[in-house]
Amino acid sequence: MEYLHEFAVWLAGLLRPHLRETSVALVATVLVIYGGNINSALKQQIQGLNVVFRLLIFIAVCAFGYGVATVFLASLVQLLLADLSPVSLVIAIVGFFVLVGILAERKKAI
């Protein structure tokens, strides 16, 4: 059992310097999976507006909204992951990616 702990500590040592990239990958993947739902909800909300306003709102949401959401949420995820012990970090990262995979499968994204 000790070798599993040592392996997790070793793997966490490899993962920890890349928490920023890992966090961005997790957040961006979730946004890709649910981006269609967000865009559909936005489309319903703005369907009665002038085409110019709809276009400007769409550009603002896609260019700035998703960008801000990615930066903010990735920073939050990174802070949460940085506080974990080595074993917990490995379990959390693997668990998050498995969960994202399950969510993508349910949404027929893969």
C-alpha positions in Angstrom: 0.0 0.0 0.0 2.9 2.3 0.7 4.0 2.1 -3.0 0.6 3.5 -4.1 1.2 6.5 -1.8 4.7 7.0 -3.1 3.4 6.8 -6.7 0.7 9.3 -5.9 3.3 11.7 -4.4 5.5 11.2 -7.4 2.6 11.8 -9.8 1.5 14.9 -7.8 5.0 16.2 -8.1 4.7 16.0 -11.9 1.2 17.5 -12.0 1.6 20.4 -9.5 3.8 22.6 -11.7 1.0 22.4 -14.4 -2.0 23.2 -12.3 -2.7 26.4 -14.3 -2.9 24.5 -17.6 -4.8 21.6 -16.0 -7.4 24.1 -14.6 -7.8 25.8 -17.9 -8.3 22.5 -19.6 -11.0 21.4 -17.2 -12.9 24.7 -17.4 -12.6 25.1 -21.2 -13.8 21.5 -21.7 -16.9 22.1 -19.5 -17.6 25.4 -21.4 -17.3 23.5 -24.7 -19.7 20.8 -23.5 -22.3 23.3 -22.2 -21.6 26.2 -24.6 -24.4 25.2 -26.9 -26.9 25.3 -24.0 -25.6 28.7 -23.0 -25.9 30.0 -26.5 -29.4 28.6 -26.9 -30.5 30.2 -23.7 -29.0 33.5 -24.8 -30.7 33.2 -28.2 -34.1 32.8 -26.5 -33.5 35.9 -24.4 -32.5 38.2 -27.2 -34.6 36.8 -30.1 -36.8 39.9 -30.2 -34.0 42.4 -30.4 -32.7 44.1 -33.6 -30.2 42.0 -35.5 -27.4 44.5 -34.7 -28.0 44.3 -31.0 -28.2 40.5 -31.2 -24.9 40.4 -33.0 -23.2 42.7 -30.5 -24.5 40.7 -27.6 -23.5 37.4 -29.1 -20.0 38.8 -29.8 -19.7 40.1 -26.3 -20.8 36.9 -24.7 -18.6 34.7 -26.9 -15.5 36.8 -27.0 -15.6 38.4 -23.5 -18.0 36.3 -21.5 -16.5 32.9 -22.2 -13.0 34.4 -21.9 -13.6 36.0 -18.5 -15.4 32.9 -17.3 -12.4 30.7 -18.4 -9.8 33.0 -16.7 -11.8 33.4 -13.5 -13.0 29.8 -13.1 -9.6 28.4 -14.0 -8.0 30.6 -11.3 -10.5 29.4 -8.8 -10.0 25.7 -9.7 -6.2 26.2 -9.6 -6.4 27.7 -6.1 -8.6 24.8 -4.9 -6.3 22.2 -6.4 -3.1 23.9 -5.0 -4.3 23.4 -1.4 -4.8 19.6 -1.8 -2.4 17.0 -0.4 -0.5 15.0 -3.1 -2.8 12.0 -2.9 -5.9 14.2 -2.9 -4.6 16.2 -5.8 -4.1 13.1 -8.0 -7.6 11.8 -7.0 -9.2 15.2 -7.7 -7.6 15.7 -11.1 -8.3 12.1 -12.3 -11.8 12.4 -10.9 -12.5 15.7 -12.5 -11.4 14.5 -15.9 -13.5 11.3 -15.6 -16.5 13.4 -14.5 -16.0 15.7 -17.5 -15.8 12.7 -19.8 -19.0 11.3 -18.3 -20.7 14.7 -18.8 -19.5 14.8 -22.4 -20.8 11.3 -23.0 -24.2 12.2 -21.6 -24.3 15.3 -23.8 -23.3 13.2 -26.8 -20.2 15.4 -27.2 -18.0 12.4 -27.7 
